[in-house]
Amino acid sequence: MIRLVLAEDQAMVRGALAALLNLESDLEVVAAVGDGEAAWTAVQRLQPDLLVTDIEMPQMTGIELAQRLRESGLETRVVIVTTFGRSGYLRRALDAGVRGYLLKDAPAEQLADALRQVHRGGRAIDPQLAVAAWGEEDPLTERERQVLRLAGEGVSTAEIGQRLHLSQGTVRNYLSEAIGKLGAGNRIEAYRQARQNGWL
């Protein structure tokens, strides 16, 4: 039996996915949770074979969860099921150690097969996304990404500095670098562009 923890912030989607996966004779959803922090707690407690997670979730994203899992040394493998069909997200997910990346509009049997493949030690990546992922390179550093994400959410330079333990001048430098790399006119335009490409 392949034991799964399911992390999805939309209750209806979470319920439907859990029901679909439990129909498979060799899959068992041992916990279904609505945010990243709850997923992390469930994975530590239950030590499932797989964590099936969305990317955008409250508390912690699916990619951050994958990074934390990899650093923890737990054996649980991560499969992302998301609506974000952008190559930037896939590249970041792969860098974080994610073993599967599928879109929510994929047929249910494709998801079940992908989970079995990842459980056997393989990878399961949406083929069209895999081709696109090796196209455009993410130009941002991790720190530029953090600063730009907060700026795009309307956080002031001073507040960004406090949250990230940086001086205001350093925050402005990171923003300026990100804006320049993306060829954007200002921080909001840079945020939108980075988000559209899946780099945030």
N, C-alpha and C positions, 0 to 999 in steps of 0.2 A: 504494500500500500504506500502510495506517495502522499506524504503529509504536507499540507499547504497552509500558510498564513496569507490571508487576502487583505490588502490595504487599499481602500478606495473611499474618497471623501463623500461621494454622492450615494446616499442610502439606497436609492432604488437600483442603481447600477451595481452596488455592492451585493445586494440581495439577489439580483438576477444572476450575477456571475457565480456567486456561491452555490445557488441552486443548480445552475448548468454544470458546474464542475463536480458537484456531488452526485450527479447522474452517472458519471463515469465510474465503472466498477473498481478501478485501481487508483482513484484520486479521492482524498478526503480533506475537506476544509476544516482545520482544527480551530481556527479563529478568523473572524472577519471584523476588521477595525476601520475607523474613519479618519485617522490622522497618523502622521509619521512617528510621533512619540509613542503612541499606543502600539504601533506596528513593531517598533524597536523593543518595547517591553514584552510583547507577545513572542517575538522571535527568541529573545533571551530565555524566557520561561519555558517555551514549548520545544525549542530547537527543531523546527520543521525541516523537511528536505528542501522546500522551496518557499520563497517569499514572492508573491505575485502582487505588484504594486503599481499605482499610477505615478506620474511624475509630480504634478502640481498637487500638493496636499498641505493642509495646515500643519504647523509645528516643525515638520521636516519633509523635504522633497524626497521622491523616490531615489534620485541620484545621490543625495546626501545619505540616505539610508544604506544604499549599496556601498558607499565609501566607508561608512561606520562599520558595516558588517565585515568588509574586507580587512579593515584594521583590527577588528576584534578577534579574528582567527576562527570565528564560528564557521561551520561547514555549510550553512544554508546558502543556496544559490538564488540569485535574484533574476526575476523575469518582469520586465516592465510592459504593461498593457495601457496604452494611452491614446489620446486623440492627437497628440503632437507629432505629426508626421514630418518633422524637420530634421535635416541631416545634422545640424548642430547639437540637438538633443541626443541623437544616437551616438555621436562621437564622444560626448561627455559621459554618456551612460557606459559605453564600452571602456573608456578610461577608468571608470569607477569600478569595473569588474562585473558589470551586468552580463548575464549569459544569454538572455533572451529579450527581444524588443519587438512587440507586436502592436498593431493598431486596433482600436476597439471595433472597427467595422469589419474585422476579419471574421470568417465563419467560426462558430463555436468548436467544431471538430479540429480546426487548425490550431486553436489555442491548446486543446487537450493534447494533440500530437506534439506541439512545441514543448509543453511541460514535460512530457515523457522524454523527449530528446535531450532537454537540459538536465533532467534527472540522471540520464545515462552518461552525462559528461560532455555532451555536445553543446552546440550553440543553435539558437533559433532566432534569426533576424529577418524582418520583413525584407524581401529581396529588392524591391524598388528603392527602399530607404538605404539599403546597404550600398547600392551603386552611387546614390547621391552623396552619401557620407564621405566619400573619398574625393569629393569635388572641392568645395570651398573650405579653406582652413580658418579656424577660429583665431582671430588676431589678438584677442584680449588675454591678459594675465588674470590669474585668480583674484588678485587684489583689485584690479581695474573692474572686474566683473562685480565684485561685492559693492564697490563704491557706486558704480553706475546703476546697479539694481536699486539701491537705497535712494539715489538721486531721482530716479524715475518714479519712485513711489512718493515723491514729494518731500523727502526728508532733507532738512537744511544741511549746509556744509558743516556747520558747527556740531550739529547732532550726529552726522555721519562720523566726524572725528571722534566724538565721545564714544560712540558705539564700537568703533573699530580701533580705538586707542591710537589715533593718528592726529597730527596737528592739522589745523584748517588749511595751511599752505600745502601740506602733503596730499590732502584730499583733493584740493584744486588741481594739483599736478596730475594725479591719477585720472581725474575727470578730463583734463585737457588732453592727456595721452589717448584715452579711449575715444574722445571726440575726433581727434586727429586720425587715429587708425581707421575709424569707420567713415571718415570723410563727411561727417555730419556738421550741421550748422550750430547746434547747441546740445546740451545734455539730454533734453527730452527727445530730440530727433535721434540721438545716438542710442538712447534707451530703447526707443521703438524699433530701430533697425536691428539692434542686437537681439531683442526679444523675438522679432520676426524670423531671424535666422537660427533661433534656438540656442544662442550663446549665453543666455542668462538662465 
